[in-house]
Amino acid sequence: MTTFRRRVAEWRSPSLRHGTLWVPQWFPKTAVVCGSREVAMAFPHLQQPSFLLASLKADSVNKPFAQRCQDLVKVIEDFPAKELHAIFPWLVESIFGSLDGVLLGWNLRCLQGRMSPVEYSIVMEFLDPGGPMMKLVYKLQAEDYKFDFPVSYLPGPVKASIQEHVLPDSPLYHNKVQFPPTGGLGLNLALNPFEYYMFFFALSLITQKPLPGALHIRTSDCAYFILVDRYLSWFLPTEGSVLPPLSSSPGGPSPSPAPRTPAMPFASYGLHHTSLLKRHVSHQTSVNADPASHEIWRSETLLQVFVEMWLHHYSLEMYQKMQSPHAKESFTPTEEHVLVVRLLLKHLHAFSNSLKPEQVSPSTHSHATSPLEEFKRAAVPRFVQQKLYLFLQHCFGHWPLDASFRAVLEMWLSYLQPWRYAPEKPAPSSDCQPRAVSERWAPFVQENLLMYTKLFVGFLSRALRTDLVSPKNALMVFRVAKVFAQPNLAEMIQKGEQLFLEPELVIPHRQHRLFTAPPFTGSFLSSWPPAVTDTSFKVKSHVYSLEGQDCKYTPMFGPEVRTLVLRLAQLITQAKQTAKSISDQCGESTPGHPFLSWLGFYSTDTNGCYPSNDLDEMGQDSVRKTDEYLEKALEYLCQMFRLSEAQLAQLTLALGTTQDENGKKQLPDCIVGEDGLILTPLGRYQIINGLRRFDIEYQGDLELQPIRSYEIASLVRMLFRLSSAINQRFAGRMAALCARADFLGSFCRYHLTEPGPAGRRLLSPVARGSAASRARGPRLSLRFLGSYRTLLSLLLAFFVASLFCVGPLTCALLLVLGYLLYAVAMTLLTERSRLHQL
């Protein structure tokens, strides 16, 4: 710190007052000392702030992290805003990384307190809402500085709209678009310091790619996630009001918090398009006349930035195009992204629910209501609802069918249950029954109808394509069924559907979109539309604004969705039976079986095993959990849709879900065609998810089948060459011996011929025809000598014989004699059975 203080002293040397520009010792020696006026005219980029920026850049390479942060704190405290505004863009980029993702910055998404406690505490103190970095923001905010932000790094719909000279619907972009000068490249937004800081902070979640070693880092422990939580708690308080900006100097005046705001309404996606150029030239900014709105401008800006950067990646037009199977994904969120959005939604519910009871109802609004209370009422429906719906629709339709979808699911369920984040907690039920959802939440359910109904149908479509035997997938079905089965919730959803399906009265064609996208002046609060008392109109406006005027609504409790629920119930029953079968198989096997099967004493055929899933990895406990999850999920679905046991039993029998006695041998669902069995769609699902299987056997030449794990590869190949040479040389004599009708012919046929097609099961008529055309003559096979089982048996026999003082030659003769007796007996039995068949 001593070196930096010396530099600060050199920087503020009195020699600057006497007309000469004194160059400090740490500045490059090639600098020419001359009059400050001459330098400013000849080299405008060498103004005083550039010296400070050059020093900080040099320190960022040479000094340790803790020392650099101490220096930054000193600079923020000592230097005026005029000198600090030049370092602000560089400092923000050095913290959050570059917008193109090349510069990593401080890597907040991987910084954890338990891994790097010193760096973590320094970063959290520096970036805290009341810390040095925010003091710098307020210091620059007071002087009304603007910073350019490239439009090319904004979310896709926003960027496309601005490039088409159509202003987006969010007031965040109003009167901020800067056209490039002659010869310039690209459009920019002119942002105030608070907006510029928050833009970079929010976008770093998307632009910065995590390091390869960061895949196993817990998101909730990272500095970025905790900073998001702190900013939300600070700027969207659930108790009290937003704290005023901190004064930049002790005893000094507080910086002016509110930026200048425009007073001209703008176009939205659903309304007429307004030219940016025309608006930009003809309408200048004006100061908001309402000083009370200054109280929440930071809260409003923070929420708009987070929603725009994290959720506004899909417009209604883009969503409708994405319904095509040939559409390409424009943006794919990560699991970390979804977890941060869930944190935002949970806090927004707590923020909105902190309204006083007398201010919850729109009919009680008055001019005495504070802007913060108005903001709490309007934050979710105005800023979040539409963008979140499109975001969830994309995730439900494009997220991989694996357990990572749990993050999306929990985000969705968090939004659907605002009562979980209400300050008043209902008394716990004595009989352990789920708490009923209060009628207070009926307006929320009705005004978010599609969030409940259409996304529920989307989840059903996903669940019907997943392996419900997996405990993780079974848990997701259980979670959704449990949430929707809360008492009184299904009735609220049904009431909302009835309101939407009511005959529509005379409602102007455009009024649906006008309800959800009102014109704005300086702050959205000044033009919030008057309360609409027609509940049916509210529900219709919600649906039309999210899906368009020509949407085709599928009732959640209608026959189509009920059919899907019945299919899911049938698959849950199948999955429970399959999990039990896998559990029984695991119980039958012992730890020694794999070793013994490797030696050949147990069958190594995998035809009798089910495809592997996470049940194999987690053991018997996971089987128990899967059964519990599926059992409760089925119970909740029956409660929601009033399914009787008779209906489930009838459906189970109709779809062939009952299994045979051992629960393992039933074939997949199929029909008989000209060329054999043909799988139905249900049969394909059963095979993919391991619910049923075909018994697959090798039907080719037994000598040419793949070398097994219980065989010695080199020995098998050598024995094949030897037997092939013998068969080629003595083929005629072996055929003559096998053609004899006496005992010698029977003895040779038993050893030199393999079972024909009639003795082996063929599952396809095509295979039967091809096997008949591959009839082979008598031949000798020595492959059995290449297995570990045969060799170990021979060694064991010689070892036992040695214990009884029997020599190797004598033991070999006894083995040959014993085999001859066994072969004679088997020949007689085989010949007798052949005569009976004739």
LINRA-V212834 format. One record per residue. N is the residue number from 1. RES is the residue in one letter. PSI is psi as a letter, one per 30 degrees, with the letter a starting at -180 (none if undefined). OMEGA is omega in degrees with one decimal (999 if undefined). BURIAL is I if it has 9 or more other C-alpha atoms within 8 Angstrom, else O. Layout:
N_RES_PSI_OMEGA_BURIAL / N_RES_PSI_OMEGA_BURIAL
This chain:
1_M_f_-179.2_O / 2_T_e_-180.0_O / 3_T_e_-177.8_O / 4_F_e_178.3_O / 5_R_e_177.6_O / 6_R_e_177.2_O / 7_R_e_177.8_I / 8_V_e_178.6_O / 9_A_e_177.2_O / 10_E_e_-178.1_O / 11_W_e_-177.1_O / 12_R_g_-179.1_O / 13_S_k_-179.9_O / 14_P_f_-178.6_O / 15_S_f_178.8_I / 16_L_f_-176.4_I / 17_R_f_-171.1_O / 18_H_g_171.4_O / 19_G_f_177.4_I / 20_T_k_-179.8_I / 21_L_j_180.0_I / 22_W_k_-177.5_O / 23_V_k_-179.7_O / 24_P_l_-174.4_O / 25_Q_f_-176.3_O / 26_W_f_176.7_O / 27_F_l_-177.6_O / 28_P_k_-175.8_O / 29_K_f_-177.8_O / 30_T_f_-179.6_O / 31_A_k_-177.5_O / 32_V_k_178.5_O / 33_V_k_-179.2_O / 34_C_a_179.5_O / 35_G_k_-178.2_I / 36_S_e_179.8_I / 37_R_e_-179.7_O / 38_E_e_179.3_O / 39_V_e_-179.3_I / 40_A_e_-178.9_I / 41_M_e_-176.6_O / 42_A_e_-176.5_O / 43_F_i_-177.8_O / 44_P_f_-178.8_O / 45_H_f_179.0_O / 46_L_h_173.9_I / 47_Q_l_-174.6_I / 48_Q_e_179.6_O / 49_P_f_179.6_I / 50_S_e_175.3_I / 51_F_e_178.4_I / 52_L_e_179.2_I / 53_L_e_179.0_I / 54_A_e_178.8_O / 55_S_e_-179.4_O / 56_L_e_176.9_O / 57_K_e_178.2_O / 58_A_e_179.3_O / 59_D_e_-179.1_I / 60_S_f_178.7_I / 61_V_e_-169.4_O / 62_N_f_-173.2_O / 63_K_l_175.4_O / 64_P_l_-172.4_O / 65_F_e_-177.6_O / 66_A_e_179.9_O / 67_Q_e_179.1_I / 68_R_e_179.7_I / 69_C_e_176.1_I / 70_Q_e_177.9_I / 71_D_e_179.4_I / 72_L_e_177.8_O / 73_V_e_179.5_I / 74_K_e_179.1_O / 75_V_e_-178.8_O / 76_I_e_-179.4_I / 77_E_e_-168.4_O / 78_D_e_-171.9_O / 79_F_k_177.1_O / 80_P_l_-177.9_O / 81_A_e_-179.1_I / 82_K_e_179.6_O / 83_E_f_-176.7_I / 84_L_f_-174.4_I / 85_H_f_179.2_I / 86_A_f_-178.5_I / 87_I_f_-173.1_I / 88_F_e_179.1_O / 89_P_e_178.6_I / 90_W_e_-179.0_O / 91_L_e_179.2_O / 92_V_e_179.4_I / 93_E_e_179.2_I / 94_S_f_178.7_I / 95_I_e_-172.9_I / 96_F_f_-179.3_I / 97_G_l_-178.6_I / 98_S_l_-177.8_I / 99_L_f_177.9_I / 100_D_f_177.5_O / 101_G_g_-178.8_I / 102_V_e_178.1_O / 103_L_k_-174.2_O / 104_L_f_-176.9_I / 105_G_b_-178.6_I / 106_W_g_175.0_O / 107_N_h_-176.0_I / 108_L_f_-177.5_I / 109_R_f_178.2_I / 110_C_f_-177.7_I / 111_L_k_-178.2_I / 112_Q_k_-178.8_I / 113_G_e_-177.7_I / 114_R_f_179.1_O / 115_M_e_-179.3_O / 116_S_i_-172.9_I / 117_P_e_-176.9_I / 118_V_e_179.6_O / 119_E_e_-179.2_I / 120_Y_e_-178.7_I / 121_S_e_178.8_I / 122_I_e_-178.5_I / 123_V_e_-177.5_O / 124_M_e_177.6_I / 125_E_e_-176.9_I / 126_F_e_-175.8_I / 127_L_g_179.2_I / 128_D_l_179.3_I / 129_P_f_175.8_O / 130_G_g_-175.1_O / 131_G_a_-175.8_I / 132_P_e_-177.2_I / 133_M_e_178.7_I / 134_M_f_173.6_I / 135_K_e_176.4_I / 136_L_e_178.7_I / 137_V_e_-178.4_I / 138_Y_e_178.2_I / 139_K_e_178.0_I / 140_L_e_-180.0_I / 141_Q_e_-178.5_I / 142_A_f_-178.3_I / 143_E_g_175.9_O / 144_D_h_175.7_O / 145_Y_l_177.1_I / 146_K_k_-179.3_O / 147_F_k_-177.3_I / 148_D_k_175.8_O / 149_F_k_-175.7_I / 150_P_k_179.2_I / 151_V_f_-175.5_I / 152_S_f_-179.8_O / 153_Y_g_176.3_O / 154_L_l_176.7_I / 155_P_l_-172.1_I / 156_G_e_-178.5_I / 157_P_e_179.6_I / 158_V_e_179.9_I / 159_K_e_-179.2_I / 160_A_e_-179.4_O / 161_S_e_-179.0_I / 162_I_e_179.5_I / 163_Q_f_175.2_O / 164_E_g_179.3_O / 165_H_h_173.8_I / 166_V_k_-176.8_I / 167_L_k_177.9_I / 168_P_l_-173.7_I / 169_D_f_-178.0_I / 170_S_k_176.7_O / 171_P_f_178.8_I / 172_L_e_-175.8_O / 173_Y_g_-172.5_I / 174_H_k_176.3_I / 175_N_g_179.2_O / 176_K_f_-176.3_O / 177_V_k_179.2_I / 178_Q_k_179.6_O / 179_F_k_-176.9_O / 180_P_k_174.8_I / 181_P_l_179.9_O / 182_T_k_-177.9_O / 183_G_f_179.8_O / 184_G_l_-177.5_O / 185_L_k_170.2_O / 186_G_l_176.4_I / 187_L_l_178.1_I / 188_N_l_169.4_I / 189_L_k_175.3_I / 190_A_j_-173.9_I / 191_L_k_171.6_I / 192_N_l_-174.0_I / 193_P_e_-179.7_I / 194_F_e_178.0_I / 195_E_e_-178.6_I / 196_Y_e_179.3_I / 197_Y_e_-177.3_I / 198_M_e_175.7_I / 199_F_e_-179.7_I / 200_F_e_-179.2_I / 201_F_e_-178.1_I / 202_A_e_-176.8_I / 203_L_f_179.4_I / 204_S_f_175.6_I / 205_L_f_-174.8_I / 206_I_e_-173.1_I / 207_T_e_-177.0_I / 208_Q_j_178.9_I / 209_K_k_-179.2_O / 210_P_l_178.0_O / 211_L_l_-179.0_O / 212_P_e_-179.2_O / 213_G_f_-175.6_O / 214_A_g_-175.4_O / 215_L_f_-176.3_O / 216_H_g_178.2_O / 217_I_k_178.9_O / 218_R_k_-173.0_O / 219_T_e_-175.2_I / 220_S_f_178.7_O / 221_D_f_-174.5_I / 222_C_l_-178.4_I / 223_A_e_-177.8_I / 224_Y_e_-178.4_I / 225_F_e_-178.5_I / 226_I_e_176.3_I / 227_L_e_176.0_I / 228_V_e_179.9_I / 229_D_e_179.6_I / 230_R_e_178.9_I / 231_Y_e_178.4_I / 232_L_e_-179.6_I / 233_S_e_-177.3_I / 234_W_e_-173.5_I / 235_F_f_175.3_I / 236_L_i_-172.1_I / 237_P_k_175.1_I / 238_T_f_176.5_I / 239_E_k_179.4_O / 240_G_a_-179.0_O / 241_S_l_179.6_O / 242_V_k_179.3_I / 243_L_k_179.0_O / 244_P_l_177.6_O / 245_P_k_-179.0_I / 246_L_k_177.8_I / 247_S_k_-177.0_I / 248_S_f_178.2_I / 249_S_k_-177.9_O / 250_P_k_178.5_O / 251_G_f_-178.2_O / 252_G_l_179.9_O / 253_P_k_177.2_O / 254_S_k_-178.9_O / 255_P_l_178.7_I / 256_S_j_-170.6_O / 257_P_e_-167.2_I / 258_A_k_174.2_O / 259_P_l_175.2_O / 260_R_k_-174.2_O / 261_T_l_-178.7_I / 262_P_l_-179.0_I / 263_A_h_-178.3_I / 264_M_k_177.7_O / 265_P_l_-175.8_O / 266_F_l_-175.6_I / 267_A_l_172.4_I / 268_S_l_-176.7_I / 269_Y_e_-174.3_O / 270_G_f_-177.0_O / 271_L_a_-178.7_O / 272_H_l_-178.3_O / 273_H_k_-179.9_I / 274_T_k_-179.0_I / 275_S_k_177.3_I / 276_L_e_-176.4_I / 277_L_e_-179.0_O / 278_K_e_-179.9_O / 279_R_e_-174.2_I / 280_H_e_-176.2_I / 281_V_e_-168.7_O / 282_S_f_-176.1_O / 283_H_k_178.5_O / 284_Q_l_-178.0_O / 285_T_l_174.9_I / 286_S_k_-177.0_O / 287_V_k_178.6_O / 288_N_k_-176.6_I / 289_A_f_-176.3_O / 290_D_j_-178.7_O / 291_P_f_-180.0_O / 292_A_f_179.7_O / 293_S_f_177.0_I / 294_H_f_-176.8_I / 295_E_e_-170.3_I / 296_I_g_-174.3_I / 297_W_e_177.5_I / 298_R_e_177.5_I / 299_S_e_180.0_I / 300_E_e_179.9_I / 301_T_e_-179.7_I / 302_L_e_-178.1_I / 303_L_e_-179.9_I / 304_Q_e_-179.5_I / 305_V_e_-179.0_I / 306_F_e_-178.5_I / 307_V_e_-178.5_I / 308_E_e_-175.5_I / 309_M_e_-174.2_I / 310_W_f_-173.6_I / 311_L_f_-171.5_I / 312_H_i_177.0_I / 313_H_f_-179.0_I / 314_Y_k_174.3_I / 315_S_l_179.0_I / 316_L_e_178.3_I / 317_E_e_179.2_O / 318_M_e_178.8_O / 319_Y_e_178.9_I / 320_Q_e_176.6_O / 321_K_e_-178.1_O / 322_M_f_177.4_I / 323_Q_f_178.2_O / 324_S_k_-179.6_O / 325_P_f_-179.1_O / 326_H_g_-178.2_O / 327_A_k_178.8_O / 328_K_k_179.5_O / 329_E_k_179.7_O / 330_S_e_-179.2_O / 331_F_k_-179.7_O / 332_T_j_179.5_O / 333_P_l_176.9_O / 334_T_l_178.3_O / 335_E_e_177.2_I / 336_E_e_177.2_O / 337_H_e_-178.3_I / 338_V_e_-180.0_I / 339_L_e_177.9_I / 340_V_e_177.2_I / 341_V_e_177.8_I / 342_R_e_175.9_I / 343_L_e_177.6_I / 344_L_e_-178.1_I / 345_L_e_178.9_I / 346_K_e_-179.2_I / 347_H_e_178.4_I / 348_L_e_176.1_I / 349_H_e_178.2_I / 350_A_e_179.2_I / 351_F_e_-179.7_I / 352_S_e_-178.3_I / 353_N_f_178.1_I / 354_S_g_173.7_I / 355_L_k_175.5_I / 356_K_k_-176.2_O / 357_P_e_-177.8_O / 358_E_f_-178.5_O / 359_Q_g_-178.8_I / 360_V_e_-176.6_I / 361_S_k_178.4_O / 362_P_f_-176.9_O / 363_S_f_-178.4_O / 364_T_g_-177.6_O / 365_H_k_176.3_O / 366_S_l_-179.6_O / 367_H_f_-179.8_O / 368_A_f_-179.9_O / 369_T_k_-177.2_O / 370_S_l_177.0_O / 371_P_e_179.7_I / 372_L_e_178.4_I / 373_E_e_176.0_I / 374_E_e_179.8_I / 375_F_e_177.7_I / 376_K_e_-179.0_I / 377_R_e_-170.0_I / 378_A_f_-171.2_I / 379_A_e_-175.4_I / 380_V_e_-177.8_I / 381_P_e_-176.1_O / 382_R_e_-171.5_I / 383_F_e_-165.3_I / 384_V_e_-163.1_I / 385_Q_e_-174.2_I / 386_Q_e_-177.8_I / 387_K_e_177.2_I / 388_L_e_-179.9_I / 389_Y_e_179.2_I / 390_L_e_177.7_I / 391_F_e_179.6_I / 392_L_e_177.9_I / 393_Q_e_179.1_I / 394_H_e_-179.9_I / 395_C_e_-179.4_I / 396_F_e_-176.9_I / 397_G_f_-171.7_O / 398_H_f_-179.4_O / 399_W_k_179.6_O / 400_P_l_-179.5_O / 401_L_i_178.8_O / 402_D_a_-173.8_O / 403_A_f_179.0_O / 404_S_f_177.4_O / 405_F_f_179.1_I / 406_R_e_179.7_O / 407_A_e_177.8_I / 408_V_e_-178.0_I / 409_L_e_-178.2_I / 410_E_e_175.3_I / 411_M_e_179.1_I / 412_W_e_-178.5_I / 413_L_e_176.6_I / 414_S_e_178.9_I / 415_Y_e_-176.3_I / 416_L_f_-174.4_I / 417_Q_i_179.0_O / 418_P_f_-179.5_I / 419_W_f_176.9_O / 420_R_f_-174.6_O / 421_Y_g_177.0_I / 422_A_k_-178.2_I / 423_P_e_179.6_O / 424_E_k_-179.8_O / 425_K_k_178.8_O / 426_P_l_-179.9_O / 427_A_k_-179.7_O / 428_P_k_-178.2_O / 429_S_k_-177.6_O / 430_S_f_-177.7_O / 431_D_g_176.1_O / 432_C_g_177.1_O / 433_Q_l_178.6_O / 434_P_k_179.4_O / 435_R_k_177.8_I / 436_A_k_177.8_O / 437_V_k_-176.3_I / 438_S_l_177.1_O / 439_E_f_177.4_O / 440_R_f_-175.1_O / 441_W_g_179.4_I / 442_A_e_177.6_I / 443_P_e_178.7_O / 444_F_e_-179.7_O / 445_V_e_-177.5_I / 446_Q_e_-178.8_I / 447_E_f_173.5_I / 448_N_h_-171.5_I / 449_L_e_-177.5_I / 450_L_f_176.8_O / 451_M_e_179.7_I / 452_Y_e_-168.1_I / 453_T_e_-174.7_I / 454_K_e_178.3_I / 455_L_f_173.7_I / 456_F_e_176.0_I / 457_V_e_176.2_I / 458_G_e_177.8_I / 459_F_e_177.2_I / 460_L_e_179.9_I / 461_S_e_177.4_I / 462_R_e_-176.4_I / 463_A_e_179.5_I / 464_L_f_-179.6_I / 465_R_g_-178.1_O / 466_T_l_178.6_I / 467_D_j_-177.5_O / 468_L_f_173.8_I / 469_V_f_178.5_I / 470_S_k_179.3_I / 471_P_e_-178.7_I / 472_K_e_177.1_O / 473_N_e_177.3_I / 474_A_e_178.8_I / 475_L_e_180.0_I / 476_M_e_177.3_I / 477_V_e_178.7_I / 478_F_e_-177.9_I / 479_R_e_-179.3_I / 480_V_e_-179.0_I / 481_A_e_-179.2_I / 482_K_e_-179.6_I / 483_V_e_-176.1_O / 484_F_f_179.8_I / 485_A_g_177.6_I / 486_Q_k_-177.5_I / 487_P_k_175.9_I / 488_N_f_-178.9_I / 489_L_e_179.7_I / 490_A_e_178.2_I / 491_E_e_177.1_O / 492_M_e_179.3_I / 493_I_e_177.8_I / 494_Q_e_178.2_I / 495_K_e_177.1_I / 496_G_e_177.5_I / 497_E_e_177.8_I / 498_Q_e_178.6_O / 499_L_e_-179.8_I / 500_F_e_-175.8_I / 501_L_f_175.5_O / 502_E_k_176.7_O / 503_P_k_-175.9_O / 504_E_k_176.7_O / 505_L_a_-177.5_O / 506_V_j_179.1_O / 507_I_k_-179.4_O / 508_P_k_-175.4_O / 509_H_e_-175.8_O / 510_R_f_-169.5_O / 511_Q_f_178.5_O / 512_H_e_-178.0_I / 513_R_e_179.4_I / 514_L_f_179.6_O / 515_F_e_-175.4_I / 516_T_f_179.8_I / 517_A_i_-177.5_I / 518_P_l_176.5_I / 519_P_l_-176.1_O / 520_F_k_169.2_I / 521_T_b_-176.9_I / 522_G_e_177.5_I / 523_S_l_-176.2_I / 524_F_f_-176.5_I / 525_L_e_-174.7_O / 526_S_f_-178.3_O / 527_S_g_178.2_I / 528_W_k_-172.4_O / 529_P_l_178.8_O / 530_P_l_-177.2_O / 531_A_k_178.2_O / 532_V_j_-175.7_O / 533_T_f_-179.3_O / 534_D_j_-176.8_O / 535_T_e_178.7_O / 536_S_e_178.5_I / 537_F_e_178.0_I / 538_K_e_-178.3_I / 539_V_e_179.1_I / 540_K_e_179.6_I / 541_S_e_177.7_I / 542_H_e_-177.2_I / 543_V_e_-177.6_I / 544_Y_e_-179.0_I / 545_S_e_-178.2_I / 546_L_e_-174.4_I / 547_E_f_-177.5_I / 548_G_l_-175.9_I / 549_Q_f_-174.2_O / 550_D_g_-176.5_O / 551_C_k_175.3_O / 552_K_j_-173.9_O / 553_Y_k_176.9_O / 554_T_j_-177.8_O / 555_P_k_-178.6_O / 556_M_e_-179.3_I / 557_F_g_176.4_O / 558_G_l_-175.8_O / 559_P_e_-178.1_O / 560_E_e_-179.8_O / 561_V_e_178.5_I / 562_R_e_176.5_I / 563_T_e_177.0_O / 564_L_e_179.2_I / 565_V_e_177.3_I / 566_L_e_176.3_I / 567_R_e_178.1_I / 568_L_e_177.3_I / 569_A_e_177.4_I / 570_Q_e_179.4_I / 571_L_e_175.5_I / 572_I_e_177.7_I / 573_T_e_177.1_I / 574_Q_e_-178.0_I / 575_A_e_177.8_I / 576_K_e_178.7_I / 577_Q_e_179.5_I / 578_T_e_178.3_I / 579_A_e_177.6_I / 580_K_e_178.9_I / 581_S_e_178.5_I / 582_I_e_177.9_I / 583_S_e_178.4_I / 584_D_e_178.2_O / 585_Q_e_180.0_O / 586_C_e_-179.6_O / 587_G_f_-179.1_O / 588_E_f_-177.8_O / 589_S_l_177.5_O / 590_T_l_-178.4_O / 591_P_f_-178.5_O / 592_G_f_-176.4_O / 593_H_e_-179.7_I / 594_P_e_179.4_O / 595_F_e_-179.3_O / 596_L_e_178.0_I / 597_S_e_175.5_I / 598_W_e_177.3_I / 599_L_f_175.8_I / 600_G_f_-177.8_I / 601_F_f_174.3_O / 602_Y_l_-176.6_I / 603_S_k_176.4_O / 604_T_g_180.0_O / 605_D_k_-178.2_O / 606_T_g_-178.3_O / 607_N_f_-177.1_O / 608_G_g_-177.8_O / 609_C_k_175.6_O / 610_Y_l_176.5_O / 611_P_k_-175.4_O / 612_S_k_170.8_O / 613_N_a_-175.4_O / 614_D_f_169.9_O / 615_L_e_-179.7_I / 616_D_e_-176.4_O / 617_E_f_-171.2_O / 618_M_f_173.0_O / 619_G_a_-172.7_O / 620_Q_e_-178.9_O / 621_D_e_179.5_O / 622_S_e_176.2_I / 623_V_e_178.7_I / 624_R_e_179.3_O / 625_K_e_178.8_I / 626_T_e_-179.4_I / 627_D_e_179.7_I / 628_E_e_-180.0_O / 629_Y_e_-177.0_I / 630_L_e_179.4_I / 631_E_e_179.5_O / 632_K_e_178.6_I / 633_A_e_178.6_I / 634_L_e_178.3_I / 635_E_e_-179.8_O / 636_Y_e_178.8_I / 637_L_e_178.2_I / 638_C_e_177.6_I / 639_Q_e_-176.4_I / 640_M_e_-172.2_I / 641_F_g_175.4_O / 642_R_h_177.6_O / 643_L_k_178.6_I / 644_S_l_177.2_O / 645_E_e_179.0_O / 646_A_e_178.1_O / 647_Q_e_179.4_O / 648_L_e_-179.8_I / 649_A_e_179.7_O / 650_Q_e_179.4_O / 651_L_e_179.6_I / 652_T_e_179.4_I / 653_L_e_-177.2_I / 654_A_e_-178.4_O / 655_L_g_175.9_O / 656_G_h_-177.6_O / 657_T_f_178.3_I / 658_T_k_-179.3_O / 659_Q_l_-177.9_I / 660_D_a_-169.9_O / 661_E_e_-178.1_O / 662_N_f_174.7_O / 663_G_g_-174.3_I / 664_K_f_-165.7_O / 665_K_g_-177.0_I / 666_Q_k_-178.1_I / 667_L_l_174.7_O / 668_P_l_-179.0_I / 669_D_k_-176.9_I / 670_C_l_176.9_I / 671_I_l_-178.0_O / 672_V_k_177.0_O / 673_G_a_-178.6_O / 674_E_e_-177.8_O / 675_D_g_178.7_O / 676_G_a_-176.6_I / 677_L_k_178.6_I / 678_I_k_-178.6_O / 679_L_k_170.4_I / 680_T_l_175.2_I / 681_P_e_176.7_O / 682_L_e_178.5_O / 683_G_e_177.0_I / 684_R_e_178.2_I / 685_Y_e_-179.1_I / 686_Q_e_179.9_I / 687_I_e_-177.7_I / 688_I_e_-176.1_O / 689_N_g_175.2_I / 690_G_g_-179.0_I / 691_L_e_176.2_I / 692_R_l_-175.6_I / 693_R_l_168.2_I / 694_F_k_172.6_O / 695_D_j_-175.9_O / 696_I_k_178.7_O / 697_E_l_177.3_O / 698_Y_k_-174.8_O / 699_Q_g_-176.9_O / 700_G_a_178.2_O / 701_D_k_-177.0_O / 702_L_f_178.6_O / 703_E_f_-175.2_O / 704_L_g_178.7_O / 705_Q_l_-176.6_O / 706_P_k_177.9_O / 707_I_k_-176.1_O / 708_R_l_-178.5_O / 709_S_f_-179.9_O / 710_Y_g_178.9_I / 711_E_l_176.4_I / 712_I_j_-170.4_I / 713_A_e_-176.8_O / 714_S_e_-179.7_O / 715_L_e_178.7_O / 716_V_e_-179.8_I / 717_R_e_-179.8_O / 718_M_e_178.9_O / 719_L_e_177.5_I / 720_F_e_178.5_I / 721_R_e_-179.2_O / 722_L_e_-179.3_O / 723_S_e_177.6_I / 724_S_e_178.6_I / 725_A_e_179.4_O / 726_I_e_-178.8_I / 727_N_e_-179.4_I / 728_Q_e_-176.1_O / 729_R_e_-174.2_O / 730_F_g_-177.7_O / 731_A_e_-178.1_I / 732_G_e_-178.7_O / 733_R_e_179.7_O / 734_M_e_178.5_I / 735_A_e_179.7_I / 736_A_e_179.5_O / 737_L_e_-178.6_I / 738_C_f_-179.3_I / 739_A_f_-179.4_O / 740_R_l_-177.1_I / 741_A_f_-178.4_O / 742_D_a_-178.2_O / 743_F_e_179.9_O / 744_L_e_176.9_I / 745_G_e_178.4_I / 746_S_e_179.6_I / 747_F_e_179.2_I / 748_C_e_179.0_I / 749_R_e_179.3_I / 750_Y_e_-175.6_I / 751_H_f_-170.2_O / 752_L_f_178.5_I / 753_T_k_177.7_I / 754_E_l_-179.7_O / 755_P_k_178.6_O / 756_G_a_-179.7_O / 757_P_e_-178.7_I / 758_A_f_-178.5_O / 759_G_f_-178.6_O / 760_R_k_-176.1_O / 761_R_k_176.4_O / 762_L_k_-174.6_I / 763_L_f_-176.5_O / 764_S_k_177.2_I / 765_P_f_176.5_I / 766_V_e_178.9_O / 767_A_e_-180.0_I / 768_R_e_179.7_I / 769_G_e_-179.5_O / 770_S_e_178.7_O / 771_A_e_179.8_I / 772_A_e_-179.0_O / 773_S_f_-179.1_O / 774_R_h_-180.0_O / 775_A_k_-176.5_O / 776_R_l_177.7_O / 777_G_a_179.1_O / 778_P_k_178.6_I / 779_R_l_-179.6_I / 780_L_k_177.7_I / 781_S_k_178.9_I / 782_L_g_-173.3_I / 783_R_f_-178.0_I / 784_F_f_178.9_O / 785_L_f_-179.1_I / 786_G_g_-179.4_I / 787_S_k_178.1_I / 788_Y_e_-178.5_I / 789_R_e_-179.4_I / 790_T_e_-178.4_I / 791_L_e_178.9_I / 792_L_e_178.1_I / 793_S_e_178.5_O / 794_L_e_178.8_O / 795_L_e_179.1_O / 796_L_e_178.7_O / 797_A_e_178.4_I / 798_F_e_-179.9_I / 799_F_e_179.2_O / 800_V_e_179.1_O / 801_A_e_179.6_I / 802_S_f_177.9_I / 803_L_f_179.3_O / 804_F_g_177.0_O / 805_C_h_176.0_O / 806_V_k_-176.9_I / 807_G_l_-178.7_O / 808_P_e_-178.1_I / 809_L_e_178.4_O / 810_T_e_179.4_O / 811_C_e_179.6_I / 812_A_e_178.3_O / 813_L_e_177.9_O / 814_L_e_178.4_O / 815_L_e_179.2_O / 816_V_e_179.7_O / 817_L_e_178.7_O / 818_G_e_179.5_O / 819_Y_e_179.1_O / 820_L_e_177.5_O / 821_L_e_178.5_O / 822_Y_e_-178.6_O / 823_A_e_178.1_I / 824_V_e_-179.9_I / 825_A_e_-179.4_O / 826_M_e_178.8_O / 827_T_e_179.6_I / 828_L_e_179.2_O / 829_L_e_-179.5_O / 830_T_e_-179.3_I / 831_E_e_179.9_I / 832_R_e_179.3_O / 833_S_e_178.7_O / 834_R_e_179.4_O / 835_L_e_178.3_O / 836_H_e_179.6_O / 837_Q_e_178.1_O / 838_L_none_999_O
